[in-house]
Amino acid sequence: MSALALIGSLLCAEPATAQQQINYSPEYDAAFKAMLSDPGNLDKTFAFAGEAIKAGDLEGAVAALERMLFINPNLPRIQLELGALYFRLGSYEAARAYFLTVKDDPNAPAEVKTKVDSFLAEIDNRQKRHKWSGSVFAGVRWQSNANTASADGVVSVQGVASTLDSQFTQKKDWNAFAAVSAKHTYQMDQALPDTWDTSITTFGSRQAAQKTVDVSLGEITTGPSLKIFPGNDYDLTFRPYGLITYVAIDDVRDFFSPGAGASLTATLNPLTLAELTTEWRDKRYRNSFKSPSKSDRDGLERALRARIVRVISEDLSINLGGSLTKQETQADAQGSFEYSWSFGAAWNFDSPIDKTMPRWTLIGSVTRAFTPYETQDATIDPNITRFDKDWRFSVTQAIPINKDWTVIAMAARTIRSSSLPNYQYTNNAMTLGVSYRF
């Protein structure tokens, strides 16, 4: 393994965590024994460093390479290796010291100095106290039931079955949409991992025909991300935050919602992440000529969500989630309590078009949700309380063009059954768009 090949996978890697897993192998053991039997042999020491990096033993690789420099200090490629390893470990100042030593060496090869410049630029970027990142996703979407209406138009009105006019039944439609997400991260203390994170999300869709379901949305969340007992085995992060949400339907405000939340994220082991989030939103609806009683839905929404993500292999990861959502409203008939579970999987595979391109990702998910309402709505049926049951399926194919641009195609299906015919519907959707990350 060449020196440049050894650090090739380290430039864009995230810093290693305290619980970095070491996968010992027969090759690792053999290289270690060979190095111990002949400690002055630089080739054997370098071979062990390569096996240590492959096994995830970055500290062992650092010790081996530093021993090589002790024997022969004039090895710019090894200094580059050490800089890359310290970079991977998150020790940026130690990494910078090695990189600057290489850069100042007149005998260092040109390709080595080029690598050094890339590392130094990335260190400067990671040590900035203010950082911006985000994405733009835009495209088109087709739905078989854009207005989420009954297919046959049969509904209940004060307990009596009625048939709607055809203009109020299920309608197919296309829309164009765009979503923009931006995140600002402020490093509160460069000596600590704590940050203050602010996220801004906007979304808008415009229908070809069903203008009454045009959507505009904006949301801001802000709050600190605090490491609890930094360096512990579980890598705990606690994040309290405030939020404001604004939603408009058909260019008229649907609701405005100030709120707050808190999340606790734990890396249980190198392959498993768990997250628990609680959230409160004070939803304030606006009455309109078309919806004069929308304020009946005013009230506090409380949610509790949990998820766990498990990496099965380099190619496959799965996630399992669940949520509880209590919606309190001015009118009891609008109040509800939703509970749901979801399962998803992501599979990474080589591009079938060109294996030198970034790997593709196929994502599948299924959600089952149950939503019982508090009491009967006399305008719909005075004897039956609404109880909705949803199945939600989606399959997403992500096709990265490069590190910034990705083509995304998605198919989704929602099936809602309900104790009241007014709320039963099925909707199929197809989405095609392009995402850009910055």
Buried (B, 14 or more C-beta within 10 A) or exposed (E): EEBBEBBEEBEEEEBBBEBBEBEEEEBBEEBBEBBEEEEEEBEBBBBBBBBBBBBBBBBBBBBBBBBBBEEEEEBBBBBBBBBBBBBBBBBBEBBBBBBBBBBEBEEBBEEBBEBBEEBBEBBEEBEEEEBEEBBBBBBBBBBBBBBBBBEEBBBBEEEEEEEBEEEEBBBBBBBBBBBBBBBBBBBBEEEEBBBBBBBBBBBBBBBEEBEEBBBBBBBBBBBBBBBEEEEEEBBBBBBEBEBBBBBBBBEBBBBBBEBBBBBBBBBBBBEEBBBBBBBBBBBBBBEEEEBEEBBBBBBBBBBBBBBBBBBEEEEEBBBEBBBBBBBBBEBEBBBBBBBBBBEBBBBBEEEEEEEEBBBBBBBBBBBEBEBBBBEBBEEBBEEBBBBBBBBBBBBBEBBBEEEEEBBBBBEBBBBBEBBBBBBBBBBBBBBEBBBBBE
